[in-house]
Amino acid sequence: MPELPEVEGVVRALQPVVAGKVIRHVQVSNTICTSIKEGKACIIKDMNPEKFSNTLQSMTIKEVERRSKYIFFYLENHDLNYVLVNHLGMTGAWFHVHSLNEITEGKFQKHIHIVFTFDEDEYLVYADIRRFGEMRLLHSIDEYPPLLEIAPEPFSKEALSHFLTKLTLPKYMNKPVKEVIMDSHVIAGCGNIYATESLFRMKIHPARKLSRISAKRKIELFYTIVEVLKESIHAGGSSISDYRNINGEAGGMQDRLQMYGKKECPICHTNTKQLVISGRNSVYCPNCQH
């Protein structure tokens, strides 16, 4: 699942090519239409596909921003303002193309679900192999309360104090530290990949209870997470499995990962172990991480 660095890369690539563009037409796949008609949630949330398409038509994309793992498209049409909120799920990807044939990777070509047409022969395409991604068309983010509950951006001034305050709450004390730092209410945008990397750098076992970590180490852990996230942004994110930046571009952070997906510790060469924490496989070194 794309985490903060991957989504940041997508937003940085989208902003210069779509800002200021007018959406002339929106095409939604038969898969989405049929699924929603049958009462099954599928990408477009809380709105029928016809209304989704009609509302977006003639809207101008003013700006594209990231908030945690979400992409916000700010839209305007005269006195009407909307925010299209997109979560990439596990396999969502955006393509800015002049022909759908430019999407050459078959697994994305077969799973095109939404096509935004700008002027003639210019398209913004959303493909999603497993269809776990989401799109919500809102007047403002206040209409979707979970967005308001996300922790401050980890690079902001208030992020550390928010992080430390959350860690004092009783509900987190007996939880594994990895589960806590993957909680978006505690720190925004840190998922399985970067939680794994951060804990390895700190030599902290992912299952260690939060209550067994000192105040000093909690501060160090926060700054390590921020460091790892910034490093990944600089590297273009991690292209593991189906993640792509726009137009199928891969990131480079996967080549720098030290623990995620590894069979052997790069420091002591001990075979790594795995355990499941909060439903996610957690890889760690049994020798280096305690």
PyMOL commands that set and color helices and strands:
alter all, ss='L'
color gray80, all
select helices_A, chain A and resi 4-18+30-37+49-56+100-102+106-109+141-143+145-149+159-166+170-173+177-181+192-202+210-212+215-235+246-248+253-255
alter helices_A, ss='H'
color red, helices_A
select strands_A, chain A and resi 25-28+43-44+60-67+70-77+80-87+92-97+112-117+123-128+134-138+273-277+280-284
alter strands_A, ss='S'
color yellow, strands_A
deselect
rebuild
show_as cartoon
